[in-house]
């Protein structure tokens, strides 16, 4: 069915520019590479639960370097995944242990509320200890290279965009289904059986639930690429935990101005945070950038974002310039957001991207 609805999802398999920027992702789809989390499960991590968090982080930093050497060896065929022993404790297990401890002083997002979620405290995102899932299904509306995408929508978000199109999920206006990490793993496996190309972790935003997501994949042993579909407002600690776990970073780049980020999304320091996490993404995985063009925010946001991408990430990176803005939730509180995007505004941003030399555009 998806082949009829989204023929571009087939055509993209021959798109040389897209394949270049997402080479490893396509190789996983073709059975030539392994999902990162499977490799992470085979890298031994000699740690004990009585070690300090600082010691665990030092070990994690060392193993991250070892992980990427292992990935290179397996990808090149020098080492076979099937021949690697299954360690008692793995690099992925270490990530889970660190993430669990972070729940006691939560700092997964850049806001770093430092609440103790293990004791029932809730911060800005209002996420508790047990994951709450809004829905999961084979999504046909994502970028063509992702379709059909196995999306799992979780409740809550680390920012508060007053124009959020998923506001009933992100702001808890609906109830989610509580799920254990094992249940999350079962959802991923269901989507795999349905023929989805990837596990698309989304919300809201997946960041508050990072500990559960890491644990969920300790129960899986299939080559399904992990797509981290995020607003890019996560902490550097979270970025380190995502390395060696996420195959494709599907990151929003929402604002080119911190003033706009605070005014519209209650996200102080967004620009620097998003820049750092996009740099992490191209270093440790593959990247698709989403830019939702907002009306009247071309000069302050869309254009500076594109300039930074071209200068710092390269003109080859995959960029989706999105024209589907519509006023939702509380958008009418800001006069400039109370209307749809004009076609002329979108075309102006698109032409500007091309003038910067960006060649791998999706729109």
KEDREN-22051 format. One record per residue: x, y, z of N, C-alpha, C in turn. Coordinates in steps of 0.001 Angstrom, whole numbers, plus 500000, padded with zeros to 6 digits. Example, Ala and Ser with C-alpha at 12.3 -4.5 7.8 and 13.67 -1.06 7.14 Angstrom:
REM residues 2
513190,494310,507800,512300,495500,507800,513200,496700,507800;
512850,497750,507080,513670,498940,507140,512900,500030,507870;
This chain:
REM residues 363
500817,498791,500000,500000,500000,500000,500861,501275,500000;
501915,501292,500839,502736,502497,500928,503414,502819,499608;
503672,501803,498796,504312,502030,497499,503412,502837,496565;
502108,502684,496736,501159,503444,495928,500984,504855,496475;
500925,504964,497799,500706,506255,498439,501949,507133,498380;
503127,506512,498532,504382,507256,498561,505390,506660,497577;
505166,506845,496271,506132,506324,495297,507521,506930,495458;
507592,508131,496054,508896,508757,496283,509731,507973,497290;
509069,507164,498137,509796,506345,499096,510543,505207,498407;
510125,504857,497220,510865,503900,496397,511927,504616,495572;
511535,505752,494978,512466,506501,494134,513692,506962,494907;
513528,507257,496208,514643,507775,497001,515759,506742,497152;
515442,505477,496949,516465,504434,497048,517553,504609,495990;
517245,505375,494935,518218,505622,493874,518728,507064,493892;
518351,507813,494910,518769,509211,495022,520204,509252,495552;
521163,509586,494694,522570,509535,495055,522935,510500,496181;
522343,511685,496192,522657,512661,497229,522143,512198,498588;
520946,511661,498598,520378,511161,499844,521174,509952,500345;
521535,509076,499431,522298,507886,499798,523675,508253,500347;
524251,509309,499828,525573,509724,500312,525483,510190,501757;
524480,510985,502072,524373,511527,503420,523871,510503,504428;
523204,509453,503948,522653,508420,504830,523145,507039,504397;
524434,506982,504049,524989,505757,503468,524840,504553,504386;
525135,504732,505658,525070,503579,506562,523630,503138,506798;
522732,504103,506883,521313,503789,507052,520802,502932,505899;
521110,503337,504671,520682,502555,503514,521328,501174,503522;
522573,501105,503965,523264,499811,504023,522580,498872,505024;
522085,499416,506126,521342,498591,507083,520064,498071,506433;
519366,498943,505726,518134,498521,505055,518405,497406,504050;
519582,497413,503450,519945,496428,502429,520645,495206,503013;
520725,495144,504343,521327,493981,504987,522839,493945,504942;
523482,495088,504668,524939,495142,504554,525618,495682,505810;
524860,496240,506713,525385,496762,507969,524430,496372,509091;
524863,496617,510327,524043,496300,511489,523660,497581,512218;
522468,497577,512796,522037,498708,513616,523029,498906,514755;
523258,500159,515124,524275,500476,516127,524009,499781,517455;
522753,499699,517869,522502,499124,519180,522908,497655,519241;
522864,496957,518106,523293,495556,518099,524796,495448,518319;
525539,496363,517733,526980,496386,517959,527289,496782,519404;
526531,497745,519922,526742,498189,521299,526512,497056,522286;
525645,496134,521939,525363,495001,522822,526508,493980,522838;
527411,494060,521874,528527,493118,521809,529843,493683,522328;
529842,494951,522720,531055,495568,523253,531039,495457,524776;
532012,494766,525318,532036,494511,526757,532276,495799,527551;
531532,495922,528652,531674,497074,529544,531867,496569,530974;
533087,496485,531438,533360,495938,532778,533057,496960,533876;
531809,497026,534289,531446,497950,535361,530640,497216,536425;
530597,497805,537605,529793,497266,538700,528835,498355,539175;
527748,497927,539787,526720,498876,540204,527157,499739,541376;
528232,499367,542060,528684,500180,543189,529699,501251,542771;
530023,501308,541480,530913,502356,541001,530178,503696,540974;
530933,504774,541130,530337,506111,541109,529907,506473,539695;
529006,507426,539611,528558,507891,538300,529720,508491,537516;
530611,509168,538211,531775,509752,537544,532645,508662,536921;
532823,507552,537634,533601,506437,537093,532910,505831,535877;
531606,505727,535950,530854,505165,534818,530973,506054,533589;
530936,507367,533802,531089,508276,532666,532487,508165,532049;
533502,508018,532873,534852,507868,532333,534957,506594,531493;
534379,505524,531994,534378,504272,531234,533582,504441,529946;
532455,505143,530032,531627,505352,528838,532394,506106,527761;
533120,507142,528151,533899,507913,527175,534951,507029,526495;
535589,506165,527267,536585,505251,526688,535928,504274,525716;
534784,503737,526130,534112,502734,525308,533487,503336,524058;
533127,504608,524113,532599,505257,522905,533653,505237,521811;
534900,505509,522158,535975,505440,521171,536150,504004,520667;
536088,503036,521589,536212,501637,521195,535037,501196,520320;
533848,501715,520666,532672,501339,519878,532850,501711,518411;
533309,502921,518142,533411,503354,516744,534531,502637,516005;
535544,502190,516724,536551,501331,516081,535923,499980,515735;
535107,499464,516657,534430,498201,516397,533456,498332,515226;
532731,499422,515196,531792,499635,514096,532511,499634,512750;
533649,500303,512698,534434,500351,511462,534910,498954,511060;
535351,498171,512034,535835,496829,511738,534709,495917,511249;
533538,496020,511870,532408,495190,511446,531893,495662,510087;
531786,496964,509908,531305,497496,508631,532218,497101,507475;
533525,497050,507732,534479,496720,506666,534582,495225,506405;
533978,494419,507285,534026,492975,507119,535191,492310,507802;
536046,493099,508487,537189,492515,509183,536742,491658,510365;
535615,492045,510947,535059,491324,512096,533595,491006,511798;
533167,489807,512150,531784,489390,511947,531011,489537,513258;
529848,490156,513179,529038,490332,514375,528719,488996,515031;
528386,488004,514228,527999,486701,514764,529130,486022,515519;
530363,486425,515240,531514,485806,515900,531910,486522,517183;
531297,487663,517439,531610,488412,518657,530879,487783,519847;
531560,487554,520947,530887,486970,522123,529889,487956,522728;
528894,487406,523391,527924,488249,524083,528414,488475,525515;
528816,489692,525826,529393,489944,527154,528341,489914,528255;
528808,489721,529454,527897,489740,530599,527272,491126,530756;
528103,492160,530578,527615,493539,530587,528206,494260,529388;
527352,495002,528699,527751,495617,527437,527774,497143,527525;
528280,497725,526470,528276,499185,526307,526849,499722,526387;
525895,499007,525819,524502,499431,525904,523991,499312,527345;
524377,498264,528044,524004,498120,529453,524564,499268,530292;
525771,499697,529960,526386,500813,530670,525569,502092,530457;
525125,502311,529236,524278,503468,528958,523006,503422,529803;
522417,502241,529893,521202,502080,530690,521464,502422,532150;
522563,501932,532690,522902,502195,534097,523093,503688,534344;
523802,504357,533451,524027,505802,533606,522696,506548,533527;
521871,506193,532547,520590,506876,532359,519674,506671,533563;
519659,505476,534116,518846,505223,535313,519279,506125,536469;
520577,506269,536634,521063,507122,537720,520718,508591,537474;
520696,508981,536225,520339,510367,535902,518888,510679,536259;
518051,509666,536344,516650,509884,536725,516534,510440,538142;
517536,510178,538971,517516,510670,540349,517779,512171,540426;
518320,512715,539354,518602,514152,539280,518501,514521,537801;
517274,514549,537311,517025,514516,535864,517654,515699,535132;
518445,515348,534136,519087,516359,533290,519240,515836,531867;
518202,515183,531375,518241,514681,529999,518097,515822,528993;
517305,516813,529321,517167,517946,528393,518041,519097,528875;
518190,520102,528056,519070,521217,528373,518563,522036,529550;
517292,521892,529869,516710,522630,530994,517286,522162,532342;
517589,520853,532428,518206,520242,533609,517466,520612,534900;
516220,520163,534998,515404,520451,536179,515970,519821,537444;
516682,518690,537285,517312,517973,538391,516310,517466,539431;
515095,517162,539005,514121,516549,539906,514444,515062,540057;
513978,514471,541143,514189,513041,541383,512966,512275,540884;
513050,511818,539656,511924,511095,539073,511755,509716,539699;
512808,509189,540301,512705,507900,540985,511780,508000,542194;
511622,509211,542722,510755,509434,543874,509441,510107,543487;
509141,510111,542203,507866,510653,541762,507857,512129,541436;
508989,512792,541536,509028,514219,541211,508973,514414,539695;
508371,515519,539290,508241,515822,537858,508719,517235,537586;
509426,517382,536475,509942,518680,536091,509096,519330,535011;
509729,520162,534214,509049,520947,533182,508267,520066,532213;
508845,518923,531843,508210,518045,530845,507046,517245,531422;
506951,517193,532745,505902,516474,533476,505931,514964,533227;
507082,514451,532841,507238,513011,532629,507623,512340,533943;
507023,511187,534194,507303,510447,535409,508384,509407,535201;
508174,508263,535812,509178,507200,535749,508861,506192,534656;
507572,505895,534454,507168,504884,533489,506707,505546,532189;
507250,505107,531085,506923,505689,529780,505429,505626,529511;
504912,506692,528926,503519,506710,528487,503492,506918,526983;
502879,505982,526269,502826,505990,524810,501458,506473,524340;
501467,507428,523447,500219,507928,522864,499717,507003,521765;
500613,506645,520839,500232,505765,519728,501493,505226,519072;
501316,504178,518281,502419,503665,517464,501826,503080,516202;
502493,503326,515071,501958,502876,513798,502989,503064,512693;
502696,502488,511550,503531,502655,510367,503186,503998,509719;
504101,504937,509822,503858,506319,509397,504260,506490,507935;
503340,507036,507141,503608,507267,505717,503863,508739,505409;
503901,509577,506430,504038,511008,506199,505421,511566,506459;
506401,510706,506728,507751,511174,507017,508565,511370,505733;
509832,511739,505887,510720,511881,504729,510725,510577,503941;
510851,510637,502608,510722,509421,501794,511672,508303,502168;
512892,508649,502611,513860,507620,502966,513459,506869,504240;
512542,507438,505011,512096,506809,506255,510821,505981,506086;
510050,506263,505061,508739,505629,504864,508877,504211,504333;
508114,503241,504902,507222,503373,506064,508029,503384,507350;
507707,504340,508201,508485,504562,509419,507705,504065,510629;
508361,503280,511466,507715,502725,512653,507723,503719,513794;
506763,504624,513792,506750,505712,514760,506091,505297,516073;
506731,505682,517161,506179,505467,518496,506131,506828,519178;
504912,507329,519383,504702,508652,519949,504569,508555,521467;
505479,509191,522185,505420,509214,523640,504934,510579,524122;
504401,510603,525318,503832,511815,525896,504934,512731,526424;
504604,514013,526516,505493,514972,527147,506529,515572,526216;
507063,516718,526627,508078,517393,525810,508910,518312,526697;
510137,518542,526261,511071,519361,527029,510941,520846,526739;
510164,521213,525721,509894,522620,525427,508387,522797,525273;
507951,524030,525064,506523,524291,525028,506216,525253,523888;
506209,524732,522658,505921,525549,521482,504434,525919,521476;
504140,527184,521434,502733,527573,521517,501976,527252,520231;
502712,526844,519174,502067,526461,517919,502156,524947,517682;
502454,524182,518717,502721,522749,518558,501565,522023,517875;
501893,521262,516834,500876,520501,516112,500531,519198,516822;
501375,518781,517758,501089,517599,518572,500830,517997,520029;
500195,519131,520232,500069,519692,521562,499280,518804,522518;
498352,518009,522025,497595,517142,522941,498493,516055,523529;
499563,515715,522785,500536,514731,523263,501609,515411,524108;
502197,516454,523552,503334,517090,524217,502941,517748,525535;
501718,518252,525617,501285,518985,526799,500289,518211,527654;
500186,516913,527439,499416,516021,528303,497915,516324,528325;
497373,516754,527183,495926,516952,527116,495195,515634,526844;
495948,514587,526581,495382,513251,526456,496152,512313,527369;
495642,511124,527532,496289,510141,528397,497034,509121,527547;
498228,508772,527991,499005,507754,527308,498868,506408,527990;
499335,505378,527296,499351,504026,527849,500711,503779,528481;
500725,503450,529775,501993,503191,530434,502623,501908,529915;
503924,501989,529647,504637,500848,529052,505974,500632,529758;
506310,499398,530006,507633,499050,530501,508604,499021,529327;
509913,499038,529568,510873,498899,528460,510650,497625,527645;
510274,496531,528299,509995,495299,527549,508801,495482,526618;
507798,496224,527068,506638,496492,526211,507029,497372,525041;
507882,498366,525286,508380,499201,524190,509098,498341,523155;
509911,497411,523634,510620,496507,522722,509631,495710,521884;
508545,495266,522503,507531,494507,521771,506867,495370,520705;
506657,496658,520993,506078,497567,519999,507014,497714,518802;
508302,497869,519086,509294,497983,518013,509276,496725,517151;
509215,495568,517793,509213,494312,517050,507955,494172,516198;
506814,494640,516712,505574,494621,515925,505730,495458,514656;
506324,496635,514803,506511,497520,513648,507503,496920,512656;
508507,496223,513162,509462,495525,512297,508747,494477,511460;
507867,493712,512088,507126,492676,511367,506179,493268,510321;
505720,494492,510566,504837,495154,509607,505593,495680,508390;
506924,495610,508427,507732,496052,507298,508248,497466,507395;
508206,498050,508586,508727,499412,508758,510243,499428,508584;
510730,500486,508001,512159,500611,507735,512970,500950,508977;
512350,501505,509991,513091,502008,511139,512186,502096,512353;
512815,502267,513517,512100,502576,514759,512253,504070,514993;
511171,504793,514834,511169,506251,514873,510659,506693,516248;
511570,507124,517106,511241,507487,518481,510896,508963,518528;
509631,509267,518831,509137,510626,518667,508157,510949,519790;
507546,512122,519751,506579,512520,520771,505668,513608,520258;
505402,514658,521052,506245,515129,522117,507711,515147,521706;
508489,514688,522619,509919,514504,522368,510372,513272,523129;
511249,512452,522542,511670,511218,523210,512670,511426,524337;
513263,512617,524412,514363,512854,525349,514047,512502,526803;
512895,512914,527355,512644,512583,528765,512607,511090,529049;
512377,510282,528016,512235,508832,528175,513484,508076,527733;
514620,508758,527671,515826,508133,527133,516219,506870,527900;
516100,506886,529219,516491,505719,530010,515698,504488,529594;
514398,504656,529409,513547,503524,529016,513848,503063,527604;
514124,504002,526710,514411,503611,525331,515715,502817,525249;
516724,503241,525973,517980,502490,525967,517757,501070,526485;
517006,500941,527565,516745,499608,528106,515912,498769,527147;
514955,499384,526475,514097,498637,525548,514915,497902,524501;
515958,498535,524000,516736,497920,522924,517716,496862,523429;
517840,496714,524743,518623,495581,525258,517863,494277,525072;
516548,494360,524806,515730,493176,524616,515535,492824,523134;
516157,493582,522256,515955,493393,520816,517237,492934,520137;
517090,492154,519108,518253,491676,518359,517898,491590,516876;
517509,492728,516327,517151,492804,514908,517756,494077,514332;
518027,494047,513055,518694,495195,512430,517674,496228,511970;
517100,496906,512935,516153,497984,512671,516798,499297,513092;
517105,500180,512155,517768,501435,512510,516937,502256,513493;
517619,502869,514435,516973,503744,515413,517005,505175,514889;
515832,505798,514804,515714,507197,514387,515330,508019,515605;
516156,508979,515948,515908,509842,517106,515258,511130,516614;
513944,511200,516748,513131,512279,516184,512887,513318,517276;
513725,514352,517309,513779,515226,518480,513805,516703,518118;
513440,517517,519118,513505,518967,518963,514928,519508,519106;
515889,518622,519395,517323,518960,519519,517651,519736,520785;
516726,519777,521756,516960,520520,522992,517341,519566,524124;
518305,518691,523851,518733,517760,524890,520145,518099,525365;
520456,517615,526560,521717,517953,527213,522900,517251,526556;
524092,517709,526904,525285,517061,526363,525423,515651,526904;
524980,515415,528159,524990,514053,528711,524118,513131,527872;
522931,513617,527507,522043,512814,526664,522671,512564,525300;
523322,513585,524748,523976,513426,523447,525036,512341,523491;
525773,512267,524597,526795,511228,524736,526167,509835,524815;
525031,509732,525504,524355,508439,525600,523768,508005,524261;
523403,508958,523419,522839,508629,522106,523908,508110,521148;
525154,508514,521360,526247,508051,520484,526417,506546,520627;
526480,505855,519499,526589,504411,519529,525261,503721,519756;
524181,504467,519709,522828,503923,519854,521928,504350,518698;
521979,505630,518354,521119,506189,517307,521787,506056,515943;
521049,505559,514981,521556,505462,513609,521312,506747,512830;
520090,507261,512912,519731,508487,512190,519159,509498,513174;
519787,510654,513232,519271,511764,514027,518334,512575,513137;
517067,512591,513482,516062,513377,512759,515754,514570,513656;
516507,515644,513461,516482,516753,514415,515828,518003,513829;
514953,518600,514633,514462,519928,514307,515581,520933,514512;
515573,521954,513688,516355,523159,513981,515332,524283,513932;
514807,524620,515091,513617,525453,515163,513882,526942,515042;
514985,527398,515640,515187,528842,515733,516628,529236,515474;
516785,530409,514880,518108,530993,514706,518344,532099,515698;
517358,532333,516567,517421,533396,517556,516938,532865,518895;
517738,533079,519943,517315,532656,521275,516109,533444,521764;
515994,534674,521326,514829,535478,521721,513558,534837,521198;
513594,534370,519954,512430,533701,519375,512163,532376,520084;
513235,531655,520392,513086,530357,521058,512429,530497,522423;
512823,531526,523190,512227,531727,524509,510791,532226,524387;
510560,533126,523456,509239,533735,523299,508202,532739,522813;
508604,531840,521902,507650,530935,521266,507628,529560,521926;
508785,529099,522416,508870,527715,522894,509379,527551,524326;
509576,528650,525037,510091,528577,526410,511365,527727,526459;
512269,527999,525516,513495,527189,525387,514732,528078,525440;
515156,528496,526642,516347,529347,526744,517596,528628,526248;
518447,529378,525568,519700,528807,525062,519506,527799,523953;
518392,527868,523246,518092,526849,522230,519130,526825,521116;
519540,527979,520637,520409,528029,519455,521720,527288,519712;
522383,527589,520824,523650,526943,521126,523469,525441,521358;
522368,525082,522011,522086,523668,522275,521859,522913,520974;
521052,523470,520097,520765,522813,518824,522024,522690,517972;
522831,523725,517954,524078,523661,517182,524974,522533,517698;
525162,522489,519017,526000,521435,519599,525470,520052,519245;
524171,519852,519360,523619,518519,519124,523608,518135,517650;
523522,519097,516767,523660,518779,515340,525102,518383,515017;
526055,519027,515666,527457,518649,515464,527726,517244,516012;
527161,516937,517165,527264,515580,517707,526666,514575,516725;
525532,514933,516137,524828,514011,515244,525670,513625,514034;
526316,514597,513391,527120,514258,512209,528409,513552,512595;
528845,513725,513839,530044,513043,514300,529769,511586,514634;
528622,511311,515235,528355,509982,515769,527288,509186,515007;
526656,509792,514023,525636,509073,513263,525376,509761,511943;
524172,509635,511455,523759,510312,510227,522572,511208,510550;
522411,512253,509744,521545,513357,510150,520574,513774,509057;
519332,513979,509471,518326,514661,508655,517850,515849,509478;
517916,517038,508899,517524,518254,509613,516158,518716,509115;
515288,519017,510058,513976,519573,509721,513928,521048,510117;
513522,521866,509170,513321,523290,509443,511878,523623,509080;
511049,523829,510097,509676,524261,509865,509696,525776,509734;
509423,526267,508534,509465,527707,508290,508248,528352,508935;
508504,529307,509824,507429,530019,510508,507160,531343,509805;
505901,531752,509708,505597,533047,509074,506282,534185,509816;
506846,535094,509063,507517,536282,509604,508795,535969,510379;
509321,534748,510248,510557,534377,510946,511636,533931,509957;
511683,534590,508815,512669,534236,507800,514041,534816,508130;
514092,536095,508438,515374,536766,508653,515989,536422,510004;
515157,536209,510995,515679,535942,512342,515958,534463,512570;
515280,533592,511847,515397,532161,512134,515799,531319,510927;
514931,531217,509929,515168,530280,508827,516500,530534,508121;
516768,531767,507761,517991,532058,507008,519256,531884,507843;
519308,532374,509081,520507,532118,509902,520746,530629,510156;
519684,529860,510307,519844,528417,510483,520524,527816,509258;
520039,528161,508089,520589,527618,506849,522043,528043,506663;
522351,529280,507022,523732,529756,506918,524646,528927,507820;
524198,528671,509045,525016,527904,509975,525205,526473,509484;
524160,525872,508964,524255,524506,508439,525289,524432,507321;
525181,525338,506358,526088,525321,505211,527542,525510,505646;
527760,526357,506636,529121,526664,507084,529694,525578,507984;
528870,524965,508824,529371,524080,509872,529094,522596,509663;
528086,522251,508903,527753,520843,508696,528052,520381,507278;
528081,521303,506334,528369,520950,504945,527156,521121,504057;
527415,521348,502806,526319,521574,501859,525664,520273,501400;
526241,519129,501810,525728,517831,501388,524693,517272,502359;
524598,517855,503560,523735,517294,504592,522270,517335,504154;
521497,516354,504587,520089,516230,504224,519259,517238,505025;
518562,518139,504330,517773,519184,504970,516353,519166,504404;
515387,519054,505295,513985,519097,504914,513427,520464,505288;
513162,521278,504283,512557,522592,504502,511045,522409,504415;
510366,522666,505514,508958,522291,505649,508042,523510,505554;
506992,523366,504752,506071,524478,504517,504703,524246,505153;
504581,523229,506027,503266,522852,506517,502843,523529,507812;
503454,524685,508112,503020,525385,509317,501549,525774,509222;
500866,525545,510325,499482,526007,510474,499292,526404,511935;
498478,527403,512200,498261,527818,513594,497570,526707,514387;
498196,526306,515473,497629,525282,516356,497741,525755,517800;
497023,525103,518668,497042,525319,520108,496918,526798,520442;
497987,527430,520910,497925,528819,521374,498620,529782,520411;
498759,529380,519153,499523,530193,518193,498964,531602,518051;
497672,531745,518252,497048,533059,518054,497470,534071,519124;
498183,533631,520157,498682,534564,521163,499789,535455,520612;
500438,535011,519543,501466,535810,518880,500955,536199,517504;
500803,537476,517235,500181,537927,515984,500786,537329,514721;
502127,537198,514689,502750,536724,513446,502530,535240,513195;
502123,534498,514231,501917,533057,514073,500447,532688,513853;
499598,533668,513754,498170,533409,513633,497684,533159,512223;
498596,532905,511312,498209,532601,509923,499096,531505,509366;
498682,530923,508259,499509,529930,507584,500693,530606,506890;
501680,529809,506567,502843,530298,505839,502444,530636,504407;
502926,531768,503923,502672,532139,502528,503592,531336,501614;
503088,531019,500446,503913,530298,499476,505164,531092,499139;
505033,532408,499052,506187,533254,498715,507259,533183,499794;
506849,533041,501051,507814,532926,502146,508598,531624,502033;
507877,530540,501782,508541,529244,501641,509513,529266,500473;
509091,529798,499344,509955,529831,498162,511189,530700,498402;
511031,531758,499165,512175,532615,499478,513216,531843,500291;
512766,531068,501270,513683,530270,502086,514333,529174,501248;
513544,528535,500405,514065,527476,499553,515141,528006,498620;
514893,529136,497993,515881,529723,497095,517127,530167,497844;
516936,530617,499069,518091,531023,499871,518966,529822,500195;
518326,528699,500506,519082,527466,500778,519906,527070,499562;
519318,527165,498403,520022,526810,497179,521168,527781,496914;
520971,529053,497240,522026,530039,497008,523229,529803,497910;
523001,529141,499044,524091,528803,499958,524848,527555,499525;
524340,526906,498482,525000,525711,497980,524471,524409,498542;
523416,524471,499365,522840,523242,499922,522202,522447,498787;
522632,521218,498632,522247,520424,497457,521359,519235,497772;
521247,518892,499043,520511,517678,499417,519232,518051,500144;
518359,518746,499436,517139,519299,500031,515957,518366,499828;
515121,518347,500841,513865,517600,500802,512760,518589,501137;
511737,518677,500289,510658,519655,500547,509391,519207,499851;
